[in-house]
Amino acid sequence: MSKTAIVIGAGITGLSSAIWLQRRGWQVELVDRVAPGDPAQASYGNAGLLARGSILANSEPGMLWKVPGMLLDADSPLFLRWRYLPRLLPWFMRFIHAGRAANFNATVARLDALVSDTIEQHLALAEGGPAARHIRLGEYSYLYRDRAAYAAEAAGTALKKQYGLKSYTLEGAALAEHMPGLGPRYGFMSVYPDYGWITDPGQYMRDLAEGFVAMGGRLRLAEVRTITPGAPARIALADGTVLSAGRLVLCAGAHSQKLLNRQGPRLWLEAERGYHLFLRRPSFMPKNPMMVEDAKCVITPMAQGLRIAGIAEYARLDAPRGTAPLALLRKRIGQVFPGLQYESADEWMGQRPSTPDGLPYLGEDAKLPGIISAFGSQHIGLTIGPRLGRMVADIAEGARPNRDATPYRLNRHS
């Protein structure tokens, strides 16, 4: 087999796969309908976190009884286009099953295997190039209404501690000194010191792509219409061009299942829509990112302003952007920082590729010869993209990854 690869999808996972394959001596062509760092990509609009502590899947024990109340609560970050419910229901039932205690605890370990070295993976990916300037190291905070709200999350806090995450807490005068401008709604904070974030996700992607091309990689802006497994595997583009390579790497995010067109094992993938507001020229910015726990949104200081990202909305892949999620984000930032002023606010919506158990699909499958899949990273795509890219390169080389890829196999839901 020739060491040629076509990577479909130029988000963080696809770009990382292309770079690591290139470093192993492969000739790589990266194909996407938009350029790396384009606002159409989920990799552009994320919260920017290198989320070392994202080991708790969205589906947890008791979730079945929580969801109805969340959907009926106007201040909840969970949204559903009700006409989409019949199609969503089979995925949702598997989502609930994944939250059973035994399944949940296994997922925690499998997520930790992917997120635990995220900072090191990003530093290695960006080493020697301009992308490294966007990586920041520092604290990450969870903001609570009060100590009782923090205590209600004791189980999750204990799991994080079990997996090596250290934290300290602040309240009262110490919190006010640590976080100037904080509104009266919030009175307690848990702080994790060993975190990282990206100060400009879009430019980070563009810089990584620039390095890939400079080292001989090819970037083709084109729409992929079909994928044909085999030796060699082939893709057909919208203009009729057919390309082939020794390996195809499928990293097309929420569009991956559509491209497979029922080839291979049965996959369970939904487009979970996320939103952000980007406040330009804010009157002040926090020093480090924070999660507003009751709102499930993240506030991140970035190079050109302040980003507030969050929301989980389920709807058709092509459904128009909603207004209520953005209004909720505006309300939340006003509650956290009542005195905050800004020049303008950019609005964004993107598609997170989400599986019922919160784990990505990764690896080869006997029904898809010549294809390596790496998609379905949900909320943690930026966090685990470089790790998945390195594992893709290992799989292509026939080497054993230093993380067991079995829990992420494509046929685990069959």
BANUMI-704364 format. One record per residue: x, y, z of N, C-alpha, C in turn; residue in one letter. Coordinates in steps of 0.02 Angstrom, whole numbers, padded with zeros to 5 digits, always signed. Atoms other than C-alpha are relative to their C-alpha. Example, Ala and Ser with C-alpha at 12.3 -4.5 7.8 and 13.67 -1.06 7.14 Angstrom:
// residues 2
+00045-00059+00000+00615-00225+00390+00045+00060+00000a
-00042-00059-00003+00684-00053+00357-00039+00055+00037s
// end
This chain:
// residues 414
+00042-00059+00000+00000+00000+00000+00044+00063+00000m
-00038-00062+00003+00065+00173-00047-00014+00043+00061s
+00010-00045-00058+00091+00300+00092-00029+00066-00025k
+00037-00058+00022-00036+00418+00018-00066+00002+00039t
+00062-00007-00039-00185+00486+00115-00039+00061-00022a
+00046-00056+00008-00335+00596+00085-00037+00008+00065i
+00036-00015-00062-00405+00677+00241-00059+00043-00018v
+00062-00036+00015-00586+00733+00226-00022+00038+00062i
+00019-00043-00057-00624+00879+00341+00061+00035+00028g
-00058-00040-00021-00506+01021+00388-00012+00035+00066a
+00006-00023-00068-00565+01048+00566+00061-00023+00040g
-00059+00015-00041-00448+01018+00712+00019-00074-00004i
-00017+00071+00004-00459+00827+00701+00030-00018-00068t
-00026+00013+00066-00433+00821+00513+00068+00031-00010g
-00064-00035+00007-00293+00948+00517+00055-00035+00041l
-00048+00037-00041-00207+00856+00660+00019-00066-00032s
-00014+00063+00033-00223+00691+00567+00047+00012-00059s
-00042-00014+00058-00147+00769+00411+00071+00016+00020a
-00067-00019-00022-00001+00844+00506+00038-00060+00027i
-00036+00057-00027+00041+00686+00601+00016-00053-00053w
-00016+00045+00056+00029+00579+00443+00059+00028-00039l
-00055-00033+00036+00142+00704+00355+00066-00010+00037q
-00061+00008-00039+00269+00692+00496+00025-00073-00001r
-00020+00071+00007+00269+00502+00472+00021-00017-00071r
-00024+00012+00068+00318+00522+00290-00054-00013-00052g
+00054+00011+00047+00147+00512+00207-00009+00062-00045w
+00023-00054+00043+00094+00616+00057-00074+00010+00013q
+00068-00012-00026-00066+00698+00118-00034+00056-00038v
+00043-00052+00028-00205+00793+00034-00059+00010+00047e
+00054-00018-00046-00329+00883+00147-00056+00033-00040l
+00056-00023+00042-00501+00912+00071-00057+00024+00044v
+00059-00027-00035-00641+01023+00136-00030+00054-00045d
+00033-00052+00041-00769+01139+00059+00018+00070+00023r
-00021-00065-00025-00706+01281+00169+00071-00006+00027v
-00070+00000-00023-00531+01331+00224+00003-00009+00075a
-00009+00005-00073-00463+01290+00397-00009+00068+00034p
+00013-00063-00036-00522+01421+00522-00060+00038-00025g
+00060-00033+00026-00678+01465+00423-00056-00002+00053d
+00054+00000-00049-00829+01515+00531-00050-00057-00009p
+00046+00056+00010-00926+01369+00455+00021-00062+00039a
-00026+00058-00037-00818+01249+00557-00015+00006+00074q
+00007+00002-00073-00855+01196+00735+00066+00018+00033a
-00066-00015-00028-00667+01213+00763+00012+00075+00006s
-00006-00073-00004-00686+01400+00736-00037+00028+00061y
+00045-00033-00047-00828+01435+00857-00002-00028+00070g
+00001+00030-00066-00786+01331+01010+00022+00048+00054n
-00019-00043-00056-00747+01399+01183+00075+00008+00007a
-00072-00008-00002-00561+01379+01152+00035-00040+00054g
-00030+00035-00057-00533+01263+01300+00041-00061-00020l
-00035+00064+00000-00402+01128+01314-00022-00033+00065l
+00039+00018-00059-00520+01044+01434+00023-00064+00033a
-00028+00057-00036-00414+00927+01539-00051-00035+00045r
+00048+00028-00048-00560+00902+01658-00065-00023-00030g
+00063+00020+00032-00694+00857+01530-00006-00076-00003s
+00004+00073-00004-00712+00678+01589-00071-00023+00017i
+00069+00018-00018-00898+00684+01633-00043+00007-00062l
+00042-00002+00060-01009+00638+01486-00065+00037+00015a
+00063-00036-00008-01169+00736+01456-00055-00043+00031n
+00051+00045-00028-01276+00585+01496+00027-00030+00064s
-00020+00022-00066-01265+00544+01680-00058-00036+00034e
+00055+00033-00035-01366+00439+01803-00056+00049+00018p
+00059-00043-00016-01542+00510+01823-00017+00049-00054g
+00011-00050+00052-01535+00608+01660-00072-00002-00028m
+00067+00006+00028-01703+00540+01600-00050+00045+00036l
+00048-00040-00039-01792+00633+01741+00018+00074-00001w
-00021-00071+00003-01694+00794+01716-00020+00034-00065k
+00008-00031+00066-01721+00821+01530-00067+00035-00008v
+00063-00035+00010-01909+00862+01531-00001+00069+00033p
-00001-00064-00035-01885+00999+01661+00046+00050-00035g
-00047-00044+00034-01736+01069+01566-00032+00028-00064m
+00031-00023+00062-01835+01078+01403-00055+00051+00012l
+00055-00045-00015-01978+01170+01488+00024+00063+00036l
-00029-00057-00036-01863+01293+01579+00030+00049-00050d
-00024-00049+00048-01836+01452+01478+00072+00020+00012a
-00070-00017-00016-01668+01478+01566+00047-00059-00007d
-00042+00059+00008-01604+01304+01527+00041+00006-00064s
-00041-00002+00061-01460+01286+01402-00018-00055-00050p
+00021+00053+00045-01549+01136+01322-00060+00022-00041l
+00053-00020+00046-01655+01174+01168-00015-00058-00047f
+00022+00051+00047-01755+01060+01053-00050+00030-00048l
+00051-00016+00049-01845+01097+00891-00049-00060+00000r
+00044+00055-00017-01998+00993+00934-00018-00044-00060w
+00016+00041+00059-02033+00936+00755+00055-00051-00014r
-00056+00045+00011-01863+00851+00760-00002-00059+00049y
+00000+00050-00053-01908+00744+00912-00009-00072-00026l
+00007+00069+00022-01970+00588+00817+00066-00029-00028p
-00064+00025+00027-01803+00575+00725+00053-00006+00055r
-00050+00000-00053-01702+00614+00881-00010-00057+00050l
+00017+00045-00054-01791+00489+00993+00043-00064+00004l
-00043+00060-00007-01692+00329+00949+00070+00017+00026p
-00065-00022-00025-01528+00423+00977-00005+00018+00074w
+00009-00023-00069-01596+00498+01138-00006-00060+00048f
+00006+00058-00044-01642+00327+01210+00068-00032+00012m
-00069+00025-00009-01463+00269+01182+00040+00047+00044r
-00031-00050-00042-01405+00430+01262-00017-00013+00074f
+00021+00015-00068-01506+00389+01418+00033-00064+00026i
-00032+00063-00020-01439+00211+01421+00073+00010+00017h
-00071-00013-00013-01261+00278+01414+00011+00032+00068a
-00007-00034-00064-01296+00375+01574-00011-00045+00060g
+00005+00046-00056-01328+00221+01681+00067-00005+00036r
-00060-00006-00042-01203+00211+01823+00060-00039-00027a
-00056+00041+00023-01098+00067+01756+00029+00027-00066a
-00023-00027+00063-01091+00141+01581+00036+00067+00010n
-00028-00067-00012-01056+00316+01646+00071-00005+00027f
-00067+00006-00031-00907+00262+01752+00052-00026-00050n
-00046+00023+00052-00830+00168+01605+00017+00056-00048a
-00011-00055+00046-00851+00321+01496+00048+00052+00030t
-00046-00047-00033-00761+00431+01624+00072-00021-00014v
-00069+00024+00012-00605+00323+01607+00019+00007-00073a
-00015-00003+00071-00617+00322+01418+00008+00073-00023r
-00010-00070+00015-00635+00511+01410+00067+00025+00028l
-00064-00020-00030-00489+00535+01529+00059-00021-00043d
-00054+00023+00043-00380+00433+01413+00012+00046-00059a
-00007-00045+00058-00413+00561+01275+00017+00071+00021l
-00009-00071-00018-00410+00726+01372+00059+00013+00045v
-00048-00011-00055-00276+00698+01504+00064+00035-00022s
-00062-00032+00022-00130+00756+01397-00013+00052-00055d
+00019-00046+00054-00220+00886+01290+00050+00057-00009t
-00048-00055+00007-00096+01026+01328+00063-00024-00035i
-00060+00027+00031+00053+00918+01284-00011-00016-00074e
+00015+00016+00070-00032+00860+01124-00003+00062-00043q
+00003-00063+00039-00068+01038+01067+00069+00031-00008h
-00067-00027+00004+00108+01095+01108+00042-00038-00051l
-00037+00041+00048+00179+00950+01007-00024+00014-00072a
+00028-00013+00066+00061+00984+00861+00024+00067-00028l
-00017-00068+00022+00104+01170+00854+00074+00015+00003a
-00071-00013-00011+00289+01152+00892+00036+00025-00062e
-00040-00026+00055+00403+01257+00784-00036+00044-00049g
+00038-00040+00048+00265+01353+00697-00037+00057+00034g
+00035-00059-00028+00161+01512+00719-00061-00017+00042p
+00060+00018-00039+00013+01417+00793+00014-00002+00074a
-00016+00006-00072+00105+01396+00959-00015+00064+00038a
+00011-00064-00035+00079+01581+00998-00071+00007+00028r
+00070-00005-00023-00107+01551+01025-00015-00043+00061h
+00011+00045-00057-00086+01423+01166+00017+00036+00064i
-00011-00031-00065-00106+01492+01342-00010-00052+00055r
+00006+00043-00058-00083+01403+01507-00021+00041+00060l
+00024-00037-00058-00171+01452+01667-00055-00037+00035g
+00054+00029-00040-00319+01423+01780-00065-00003-00040e
+00068+00006+00026-00496+01370+01737-00046-00006+00059y
+00043-00004-00058-00640+01407+01854-00071-00024-00015s
+00071+00016+00002-00814+01340+01888-00035+00048+00048y
+00034-00051-00038-00932+01476+01948-00068-00025+00022l
+00062+00025-00029-01077+01431+02065-00038+00056+00035y
+00041-00049-00037-01221+01524+02146+00025+00007+00072r
-00021+00000-00070-01161+01473+02319+00033-00066+00017d
-00034+00062-00021-01074+01337+02419-00046-00060-00007r
+00047+00056+00006-01232+01230+02418-00002-00026-00072a
+00000+00021+00071-01233+01228+02227+00064-00039-00016a
-00064+00037+00009-01050+01174+02230-00005-00069+00032y
+00006+00064-00035-01089+01037+02356-00044-00049-00038a
+00044+00043+00039-01226+00971+02242+00037-00036-00056a
-00041+00031+00053-01090+00929+02115+00056-00042+00030e
-00054+00034-00035-00987+00831+02242+00023-00063-00035a
-00019+00063+00033-00991+00668+02144+00047+00014-00058a
-00043-00017+00056-00918+00749+01989+00067+00026+00022g
-00063-00027-00027-00788+00843+02090+00044-00057+00026t
-00039+00057-00026-00735+00680+02174+00031-00040-00057a
-00027+00037+00057-00715+00594+02006+00060+00037-00031l
-00056-00038+00027-00605+00734+01942+00062-00006+00045k
-00056+00008-00047-00498+00722+02098+00031-00069-00007k
-00024+00069+00009-00486+00534+02074+00045-00006-00061q
-00040+00003+00061-00415+00565+01900+00055+00053-00002y
-00059-00042-00006-00283+00685+01962-00009+00074-00009g
+00013-00071+00009-00367+00854+01943-00004+00035+00069l
-00003-00036-00063-00323+00971+02086-00037+00067-00006k
+00036-00063+00001-00427+01122+02134+00000+00032+00069s
+00011-00036-00063-00456+01253+02267-00063+00043-00008y
+00063-00037+00003-00610+01356+02311+00008+00071+00028t
+00001-00070-00021-00648+01540+02336-00072+00022+00013l
+00065-00031-00012-00794+01636+02410+00011+00064+00039e
-00004-00061-00040-00831+01801+02495+00051+00050-00028g
-00049-00052+00019-00694+01933+02494+00054-00028-00046a
-00053+00030+00042-00567+01813+02418-00024-00007-00073a
+00027+00006+00067-00682+01783+02269-00006+00068-00033l
+00007-00068+00027-00717+01969+02246+00068+00027-00023a
-00067-00022+00019-00530+02003+02243+00026-00037-00062e
-00023+00042+00055-00497+01860+02123-00036+00017-00065h
+00040-00011+00059-00637+01906+02002-00037+00068+00004m
+00031-00066-00002-00670+02095+01996-00057+00004-00052p
+00056-00008+00046-00836+02142+01916-00053-00053+00004g
+00048+00055-00006-00926+01983+01967-00065+00024+00032l
+00065-00020-00025-01112+02007+01995-00021-00038+00063g
+00021+00030-00063-01206+01963+02156-00033-00069-00007p
+00033+00065+00009-01290+01809+02079+00047-00057+00019r
-00048+00054-00009-01130+01708+02099+00047+00014+00059y
-00039-00012-00061-01039+01683+02264+00050-00054+00017g
-00047+00055-00016-00930+01528+02251+00035-00022-00064f
-00039+00020+00059-00792+01469+02135+00047-00056+00018m
-00049+00053-00004-00692+01311+02111+00051+00011-00055s
-00053-00019+00047-00524+01340+02025+00047-00058-00012v
-00047+00053+00020-00419+01213+01930+00061+00033-00032y
-00059-00037+00022-00240+01275+01905+00030-00022-00067p
-00039+00027+00055-00174+01163+01767-00042-00008-00064d
+00042+00001+00060-00274+01210+01613+00034+00038-00057y
-00023-00038+00058-00248+01284+01441-00058+00022-00042g
+00051-00020+00048-00344+01374+01307+00033+00032-00061w
-00024-00030+00062-00326+01443+01131-00030+00070-00005i
+00023-00070-00001-00336+01632+01116-00033+00022-00065t
+00033-00016+00064-00394+01632+00934-00007-00064-00039d
+00007+00065+00033-00462+01464+00874+00003+00003-00076p
-00001-00005+00073-00489+01522+00695+00070+00009-00027g
-00068-00013+00024-00314+01591+00673+00047-00058+00017q
-00038+00060-00018-00242+01440+00764-00005-00052-00055y
+00010+00048+00054-00318+01329+00630+00035+00023-00063m
-00033-00025+00061-00255+01440+00490+00076-00007+00005r
-00073+00006-00009-00079+01440+00562+00022-00073-00006d
-00017+00071+00008-00078+01250+00577-00002-00021-00073l
+00006+00017+00071-00137+01235+00397+00058+00029-00040a
-00057-00031+00035-00002+01355+00339+00063-00042+00008e
-00058+00043-00012+00130+01245+00418-00005-00065-00039g
+00011+00062+00037+00054+01089+00339+00017+00009-00074f
-00012-00014+00071+00059+01166+00165+00074+00015-00012v
-00070-00017+00008+00234+01236+00190+00045-00062+00000a
-00039+00062-00003+00296+01059+00226-00018-00049-00057m
+00015+00041+00058+00225+00993+00062-00069-00029-00003g
+00068+00024+00002+00046+00953+00107-00043+00038-00050g
+00044-00033+00047-00093+00993-00015-00068+00012+00032r
+00066-00019-00025-00253+01085+00034-00044+00013-00060l
+00047-00007+00056-00398+01067-00087-00067+00023+00027r
+00066-00024-00020-00556+01170-00064-00051-00027-00049l
+00049+00033+00043-00693+01061-00134-00050-00038+00043a
+00052+00037-00036-00853+00975-00082+00003-00074-00019e
+00000+00072+00011-00845+00786-00062-00072-00024-00004v
+00068+00025+00010-01001+00701-00130-00007-00073+00021r
+00005+00071-00017-00964+00515-00110+00068-00027+00021t
-00059+00036-00023-00840+00398-00028-00008-00073-00020i
+00002+00071+00019-00797+00225-00095+00057-00036+00034t
-00053+00039-00033-00702+00105+00019+00035-00045-00051p
-00035+00047+00042-00571-00008-00057+00075+00010+00002g
-00073-00006+00005-00389-00025-00105+00018+00014-00074a
+00003-00058-00045-00366+00110-00154-00073+00023+00013p
+00064-00032-00014-00511+00204-00074-00006+00063-00043a
+00010-00057+00046-00590+00343-00178-00052+00048+00027r
+00052-00049-00013-00688+00502-00160-00018+00034-00066i
+00023-00038+00057-00792+00595-00289-00019+00070+00024a
+00014-00069-00018-00801+00785-00282-00059+00027-00038l
+00059-00029+00031-00945+00898-00330+00011+00017-00073a
-00014-00017+00070-00858+00947-00492+00013-00061-00044d
-00010+00061+00037-00843+00765-00545+00069-00031+00006g
-00067+00026-00010-00660+00743-00498-00002-00060+00047t
-00006+00059-00042-00617+00572-00426+00073-00004+00024v
-00066+00005-00030-00469+00556-00307+00006-00067+00036l
-00011+00063-00036-00392+00398-00234+00064+00004+00040s
-00059+00002-00043-00265+00357-00100+00002-00066+00037a
-00007+00061-00039-00198+00215+00004-00044+00000+00062g
+00044-00008-00058-00298+00282+00152-00043+00062-00009r
+00043-00058-00011-00448+00395+00171-00010+00008+00075l
+00012-00015-00070-00466+00479+00340-00062+00044+00003v
+00064-00036-00002-00645+00534+00375-00006+00039+00065l
+00004-00046-00058-00650+00685+00492-00049+00057-00016c
+00048-00050+00024-00804+00775+00424-00051+00020+00052a
+00044-00023-00053-00885+00804+00593-00071-00024-00007g
+00070+00018+00002-01074+00808+00592-00023-00025-00069a
+00017+00022+00068-01074+00773+00403+00028-00069-00016h
-00034+00064+00015-00976+00610+00418-00048-00056-00015s
+00047+00054+00011-01125+00494+00430-00033+00005-00068q
+00030-00011+00066-01205+00571+00276+00047-00022-00055k
-00048+00018+00051-01045+00546+00176+00008-00076-00005l
-00005+00073+00002-01036+00362+00225-00060-00032-00035l
+00059+00021+00038-01213+00344+00154-00017-00073+00013n
+00020+00066-00023-01255+00187+00254+00051-00055-00015r
-00053+00049+00006-01092+00102+00212+00030-00011+00070q
-00031+00014-00065-01011+00016+00361-00051-00015+00054g
+00045+00016-00056-01085-00017+00533-00050+00056+00014p
+00051-00050-00019-01238+00073+00602+00031+00049+00049r
-00027-00053-00043-01182+00239+00677-00057+00040+00030l
+00048-00044-00034-01274+00350+00800+00034+00067+00010w
-00033-00066+00000-01222+00529+00765-00053+00053-00008l
+00046-00057+00004-01320+00688+00797+00039+00065-00003e
-00030-00067+00001-01280+00869+00761-00027+00040+00059a
+00018-00040-00059-01286+00954+00930+00024+00072-00012e
-00017-00067+00021-01291+01139+00891+00023+00042+00060r
-00027-00045-00051-01184+01258+00994+00001+00071-00025g
+00002-00071+00017-01186+01448+00998+00055+00038+00037y
-00041-00045-00039-01071+01588+01046-00015+00073-00016h
-00004-00072+00009-01067+01775+01070+00073+00020+00007l
-00068-00024-00005-00903+01863+01038-00003+00076+00010f
+00005-00070-00018-00893+02031+01127+00064+00036-00018l
-00060-00037+00022-00774+02153+01044+00009+00063+00042r
-00021-00057-00041-00681+02286+01143-00040+00003+00066r
+00035-00001-00065-00756+02236+01313+00035+00048+00048p
-00028-00048-00048-00732+02359+01456+00049-00034+00049s
-00049+00038-00037-00640+02222+01552-00006-00074-00019f
+00002+00072+00014-00597+02037+01535+00028-00037+00060m
-00031+00043-00051-00567+01899+01661+00068-00025-00025p
-00067+00023+00019-00388+01833+01663-00001-00069-00031k
+00002+00071+00020-00438+01652+01634-00071-00021-00018n
+00066+00024+00017-00584+01552+01563-00038-00025+00061p
+00042+00027-00055-00730+01500+01673-00063-00031-00028m
+00064+00031+00013-00881+01387+01666-00052+00028+00048m
+00056-00022-00042-01043+01464+01731-00044-00061+00009v
+00026+00068-00010-01110+01306+01809-00075-00005-00012e
+00072+00006+00008-01297+01342+01813-00022+00016-00072d
+00016-00017+00069-01293+01408+01634+00033-00047-00050a
-00038+00045+00044-01172+01277+01563+00029+00038-00060k
-00034-00037+00053-01085+01413+01463+00070+00017+00025c
-00069-00015-00015-00900+01454+01456+00017+00070-00024v
-00022-00068+00016-00828+01630+01459+00076-00002-00007i
-00071+00007+00014-00656+01639+01379+00030+00066-00024t
-00035-00059+00027-00538+01788+01360+00041-00021-00061p
-00035+00016+00062-00471+01788+01183+00037+00061-00026m
-00045-00052+00025-00353+01892+01078-00038+00063-00020a
+00036-00058+00026-00486+02006+01003-00063+00017+00040q
+00060-00015-00038-00619+02003+01138-00018-00057+00048g
+00024+00047-00049-00724+01896+01254-00053-00045-00032l
+00047+00048+00030-00814+01737+01197-00042-00033+00054r
+00047+00036-00043-00968+01664+01283-00030-00055-00042i
+00019+00057+00042-01000+01490+01215-00038-00052+00041a
+00037+00052-00034-01124+01355+01259-00061-00021-00040g
+00064+00022+00028-01301+01289+01226+00007-00069-00032i
+00008+00063+00035-01353+01117+01168-00069+00001-00032a
+00063-00003+00036-01487+01126+01034-00003-00057-00051e
+00009+00056+00047-01555+00978+00936-00051+00020-00053y
+00042-00019+00057-01626+01011+00763+00029-00031-00062a
-00027+00024+00064-01605+00964+00581+00068+00032-00014r
-00067-00025+00016-01429+00985+00515-00004+00067-00037l
+00005-00060+00041-01490+01122+00397-00050+00051+00029d
+00048-00046-00030-01610+01209+00518+00032+00069+00011a
-00028-00067-00010-01588+01399+00532+00020+00012+00072p
-00024-00019-00066-01500+01478+00679-00058+00027+00042r
+00052-00024-00045-01611+01510+00830+00017+00066+00032g
-00011-00064-00035-01633+01676+00921+00000-00010+00076t
+00005+00010-00073-01678+01609+01095+00067-00021+00031a
-00064+00017-00031-01508+01526+01127+00047+00060+00007p
-00043-00059-00003-01416+01688+01086-00025+00049+00052l
+00028-00045-00051-01535+01788+01195+00018-00025+00070a
-00018+00028-00065-01499+01669+01339+00074+00013+00017l
-00070-00015-00013-01311+01691+01319+00010+00074+00019l
-00004-00071-00018-01335+01881+01323-00023+00010+00073r
+00025-00006-00068-01436+01863+01482+00051-00025+00050k
-00048+00029-00047-01304+01754+01564+00061+00043+00010r
-00060-00042-00009-01157+01867+01529-00018+00062+00040i
+00022-00057-00040-01258+02010+01602-00007-00017+00074g
+00005+00021-00070-01288+01910+01761+00069-00010+00031q
-00067+00012-00027-01105+01862+01779+00037+00066+00010v
-00035-00064-00003-01034+02035+01741-00049+00057-00016f
+00052-00050+00013-01174+02164+01761+00028+00066-00028p
-00028-00063+00023-01057+02311+01727+00037-00003-00065g
-00039+00009+00060-00980+02241+01570-00031+00038-00059l
+00021-00034+00061-00991+02352+01416+00045-00023-00057q
-00039+00022+00058-00932+02313+01240-00024+00038-00061y
+00014-00038+00061-00927+02389+01067-00050-00035-00045e
+00045+00039+00043-01015+02250+00970+00004-00073+00020s
+00003+00072-00016-01062+02066+00981-00011-00039-00064a
+00009+00046+00056-01035+01937+00844-00038-00061+00024d
+00040+00059-00017-01157+01791+00842+00022-00059-00045e
-00022+00060+00037-01113+01613+00789-00039-00061+00022w
+00030+00064-00014-01192+01442+00778+00038-00053-00039m
-00034+00055+00035-01107+01277+00734-00025-00067+00022g
+00024+00067-00011-01134+01090+00733+00052-00043+00035q
-00044+00047-00034-01053+00976+00862-00021-00072-00019r
+00018+00070+00015-01047+00793+00803-00002-00040+00065p
+00010+00029-00066-01117+00699+00953-00025-00072-00004s
+00020+00069-00006-01132+00515+00996-00039-00009+00066t
+00039+00009-00062-01249+00444+01132+00044-00005+00062p
-00042+00011-00059-01105+00396+01248+00053+00054+00009d
-00048-00054-00008-01003+00554+01220+00071-00016-00022g
-00066+00020+00024-00856+00459+01144+00004+00006-00076l
-00006-00006+00073-00789+00487+00968+00001-00069-00033p
-00012+00059+00041-00789+00359+00830+00072+00006-00027y
-00070-00002+00020-00609+00313+00793+00023-00069-00023l
-00031+00062+00021-00523+00178+00691-00025-00026-00066g
+00019+00034+00062-00547+00057+00548-00058-00048+00015e
+00053+00049-00006-00691-00062+00515+00003-00045-00061d
-00005+00048+00055-00694-00220+00409-00047+00016-00057a
+00048-00017+00051-00845-00153+00315+00020+00062-00040k
-00023-00062+00033-00749+00005+00264+00075-00005-00014l
-00072+00007+00013-00582-00053+00193+00031+00064-00028p
-00036-00059+00024-00456+00085+00165-00019+00065+00035g
+00025-00061-00033-00548+00208+00279+00016-00002+00075i
-00009-00010-00072-00496+00271+00451-00047+00056+00020i
+00049-00050-00022-00633+00366+00542+00024+00034+00064s
-00015-00038-00061-00608+00502+00673-00048+00059+00003a
+00051-00052-00006-00764+00603+00713-00046-00015+00059f
+00047+00010-00056-00898+00626+00846+00026+00023+00066g
-00033-00022-00062-00800+00726+00975-00041+00046+00044s
+00048-00037-00041-00950+00822+01041+00028+00067+00024q
-00022-00064-00028-00901+00966+01158+00076+00006+00004h
-00072+00000-00015-00718+00919+01166+00043-00009-00063i
-00037+00009+00063-00664+00922+00983+00067+00034+00001g
-00064-00035-00003-00530+01053+01008+00047-00033+00050l
-00040+00032-00052-00470+00966+01165+00034-00063-00024t
-00027+00066+00017-00445+00793+01090+00022-00006-00073i
-00018+00004+00071-00416+00834+00905+00072-00022-00012g
-00069+00022+00011-00225+00822+00914+00014-00071+00023p
-00008+00069-00024-00234+00661+01015-00030-00049-00052r
+00029+00043+00050-00353+00583+00887+00042-00001-00063l
-00043-00002+00059-00242+00642+00745+00061-00043+00006g
-00059+00042-00010-00091+00557+00819-00019-00074-00001r
+00022+00070+00002-00191+00396+00844-00018-00022-00071m
+00013+00015+00070-00250+00405+00663+00065-00019-00036v
-00065+00014+00032-00068+00411+00607+00027-00068+00023a
-00022+00066-00024-00027+00261+00718-00038-00056-00036d
+00042+00051+00032-00172+00162+00645+00021-00008-00074i
-00020+00003+00071-00120+00206+00466+00067-00035-00008a
-00067+00030+00002+00058+00149+00504-00001-00073+00022e
+00003+00068-00027-00002-00015+00578+00031-00006+00068g
-00030-00001-00067+00070+00037+00746-00056+00001+00052a
+00049+00001-00054-00019+00015+00911+00001+00068+00035r
+00001-00064-00035-00076+00184+00981+00015-00008+00074p
-00013+00006-00072-00021+00223+01158-00062+00011+00042n
+00065+00003-00032-00205+00238+01201-00039-00055-00036r
+00040+00053+00030-00318+00088+01173-00058+00030-00039d
+00053-00028+00042-00432+00132+01027-00064-00042+00000a
+00057+00045+00003-00552-00013+01055-00065+00032+00025t
+00064-00028-00024-00681+00085+01160-00033+00049-00048p
+00025-00051+00045-00702+00208+01016-00018-00029-00069y
+00011+00033+00064-00731+00080+00877-00068+00018-00029r
+00061-00021+00035-00864+00114+00747-00060-00046+00014l
+00056+00048-00007-00968-00043+00780-00021-00010+00073n
+00016+00011-00071-00985-00020+00969-00075+00007+00015r
+00072-00007-00011-01170+00027+00951-00041-00048-00042h
+00037+00045+00045-01214-00110+00826-00034-00056+00039s
// end
